[in-house]
């Protein structure tokens, strides 16, 4: 049996105590993602914080006639025109609510109109379940449901839906009153 000196034992213990330990907080961070909770109409939705570029007070949204949902209107944002989407029939009133800028990386997708931003929360990504029996726009925008029944809005789905709607509108020629395609 090899006998260790007191000094060696103390150095070994100090080294073990000084090494990084995995504590419950860092373990929780590893499996949790951060989300922004927004109220749209009477429903609560969450958006991954990495997909939120900015939130600002809705000062003026111009509704688009014959816009296909979820597109509702346009607003000015940082000198550019930004499409504004809504979920379901929860149409905003002028000057009320907030617009949450949804982005993928640096690509701005749209602004989501919401009654208010409630909070920022951490959700264990393993607890988000696939959505069940969704209809309408929700079926295309919602990628999951949290344990407390908040719908998860997916930025990729928003981008895909708006791109599909834009392409469809570009292919459908409008005919003016004189019968000429425009």
Secondary structure as GFF3:
##gff-version 3
##sequence-region A 1 182
A	DSSP	alpha_helix	6	18	.	.	.	ID=ss1
A	DSSP	alpha_helix	24	31	.	.	.	ID=ss2
A	DSSP	beta_strand	32	40	.	.	.	ID=ss3
A	DSSP	beta_strand	43	48	.	.	.	ID=ss4
A	DSSP	three_ten_helix	49	51	.	.	.	ID=ss5
A	DSSP	beta_strand	52	57	.	.	.	ID=ss6
A	DSSP	beta_strand	62	63	.	.	.	ID=ss7
A	DSSP	beta_strand	71	77	.	.	.	ID=ss8
A	DSSP	beta_strand	80	85	.	.	.	ID=ss9
A	DSSP	beta_strand	98	104	.	.	.	ID=ss10
A	DSSP	beta_strand	107	114	.	.	.	ID=ss11
A	DSSP	beta_strand	116	124	.	.	.	ID=ss12
A	DSSP	three_ten_helix	125	127	.	.	.	ID=ss13
A	DSSP	alpha_helix	136	141	.	.	.	ID=ss14
A	DSSP	beta_strand	142	145	.	.	.	ID=ss15
A	DSSP	beta_strand	151	153	.	.	.	ID=ss16
A	DSSP	alpha_helix	155	171	.	.	.	ID=ss17
###
